Amino acid sequence: MRGLQHKLLAVLAVFGLTGWGFPAHKWVNATAIHGLPPELHGWFKRHHAWLTEHAIDADRRKHTMEGESERHYIDLDRYHADPDTLAAWFPMTWGAACDRWGEEAVQSNGIAPWNAQWAYRRLQEAFVAQDEERILRAAADLGHYLGDLHVPLHTTENYNGQLTDQQGIHGLWEGQIPEQFRPTYDLAPRTARYLSDVEAAVWEVVFASHAAVDSVLQFERDVTSATGEAAKFGYVERGRVLERRYAPGFCEAYHAALDGMVERRLLASIQLTADLWYSAWLEAGAPDLPAAATDGRWWKRLLNWTTG
């Protein structure tokens, strides 16, 4: 059921009705470039526009590729209700998890942490091959998947507040809040670091995101109680569509209650993306990066990949 619901959300996202909304995913890839050391910065900067635009390809694939939706989340609360016990089971390799619970169950609960590690390996292999197309595809996707891991609601079965009568909170937290308050955020990353244990880094992010789920939900309830349902929503025009959205005042109160959480998770997404782009390159042996394409045809093959 969750897979079908995510496909519906993905379709809506294509039309700008949901979205770490599309803008935030683009910010992650675009800003991570600034954290890269000189050995990588120039090459990635040259491809800045492509990496930014294609930061959302993974979301677009949700409604066209079987099995894509599960790569963006993990329902940790379906493994155990107590988050304090999760560290006793995870990190766990893909094979060990499937042996314990069965591959079908693991898939249905979401495979985001393992998928992020696979995406990292694809980038490393692309660097080894010195294949520009593969490097760009893998780097764009890795930034997207790492961004998703930093969103608390990507780690819970109650991912859109549907189990607690808070339907819509997903788009509020990862879409409307960062879009409204982005001008106030400081998203400048530190210079990328080499991370030798990618598995540990990925699971650390997942646990931190999951630990914030209760706050994400409780603060929304608190603000709703304080402002009243009548002041919670408003309508804005988007083209010819009148769209029901959370009112700016409600967003401001909720953002204040979160006390910088969205900014911190967004900056952490950017930093880890820069770190793992750099780490994958080092693990590949720090190869020379491909020279600029001269025939102009590679982007057409990339377009075919994103739409096919």
Disulfide bonds with the S-S distance in Angstrom:
none
